[in-house]
Every structure is written in structure tokens, then in C-alpha cells.
Amino acid sequence: MRGLRELRLAVPSRAEAGCILRDYYLQEVASGSCSPRDGAGEIVGLVNELNDVLPAKQYMGDGLGVANIVGLHYSFDELAFNDLHGASELEAEIKAECLRLLREHAA
């Protein structure tokens, strides 16, 4: 902590750190560094971890602004095991939502 104070850096709150991690995962999916399904899974884990500081208002994930991604992530559970077309469509939707959120946060 002393080193951070000397550098005049503040430790982010859990909510701030969560937003930083959210944006990191969004960027990883948008850039193709992480699969949309895996990235959405990481985001869902983050939502669960931060539920006490960024609670859902109406839908799971809306406290962090990622409710659509959470919904898309759980949509994989409804696909048949061999529905590659459906999985591909969900992954495309997740990637598009990640790109939209990144643009929204940049504005």
C-alpha cells in the first residue's frame, strides 16, 4: 500500500475493479483472444462474485451492464448437444454484444 501511495495510485474498489475486469473480458471476446462462450462464462462468474456490490436491479447482470451476455450464456444450456449452428449463432450474438458494450463504454 505504501508503494501505491508513493506512486499516487489508488486501489480500486471492488465495483471499480469489476468494471475493469468486465471491460477486459469484453475486449478479449471482441478481439478473438477468447471464445465468446468462455468470455461470457467469465463475465457470469464476475457477476456472481460482485452481486453484493453490484446487485441486479431487474435481471441478472444488469448491475454490471451485462444482462444480455448473461442471458446469452445461459442460452447454451437450451441447445441440443450437437447443435453447432445454434452454438455458432449464440457465439456471434455474444461477440456482437461485447463490441456494442465496448463502443458504449468508450463514448
N, C-alpha and C positions, 0 to 999 in steps of 0.2 A: 504494500500500500504506500509506503514511504516513497518508493521509486516512482510510482504513478503520480504522487503529489508533486515530486520534484520535476516531473515532465509536464505537470499541469494537465494531466489526463484524469478523467473521472471514470469510475467503474459504472457501466450502465446498469440500470435497474433490470429486474427480470423481464419486465414488459418490454423495455427498450432492447434488451438482448434478444428477446423472442422475435421482435420485428426485424432485427438484423439477420437472424437465422432464417426467418421466413423469406426475406429478400435473397439470401444466399441460395436457398433451395429453389426458389423461383428461377433464379439465374442459371443454376445447374441444369434444370429441366429445359429452359428456353435455349440454352447453348448446345444441348445434346450431350453434355458431360454426364448426365444422369438420366436414366429412363424415366418417362413420365410416371409410370406406376410406382417405381421406387421413390421418386421425389415426392409424390403425393403421400406415400406411406410415411416418409419423414415428416412431412407437414402435419399429418394427422397425429403423429407422436408428439410433435411440438404443441399442437392444440391441447392434447390431453395433459401435457406437462404444465401448461400455463393456464389451465382452467381456473385456478384460484386468483390469478391476477388479471386475466383477460377472459372473463366468463362469456358464454354465449348469451346473446340477447334474445334471439328467436331461433336460430339454427346453429348446430354445432359448427364452430369455426368462425362465426361472424364477428366475434370479439377480436380476432386477428385478421379479419377481412378475407378469409379463405374458405367460406362456407361452400362455394361451388366446387372447389377442389376436393373438399371432404366428401361431398355428395358423389362426385365422380369416382373417387377412390372406392367408396363402398358399393358402387355400381358393378365393380368387378365381381363381387360376390354373387350377383344375379346372373352372370354369364354361364353358359354351359362350358364344361371343361375344354372342349375343342373348338370353341367359337373364336377363332383367330380374327375374323373380320370384326366382330363386336369389340374384342380387346384392342384392335388397332384403332377403331373409331374412338374408343374411350381415351386411349393414349393421345390421339390427335386433339381431342377436346381439352385434355389436361394441359397439353403444351400450349394450346391457344389461350387458355385461361391464365397460364403463367405469363405469357407475353403481354396479355391485356393488363394484368396487375402490375407488371414491371413498368409499363407505359404510364399507368395511372399514378404510381408512386413517384415516378420521375417528374411528373407535371406539377 
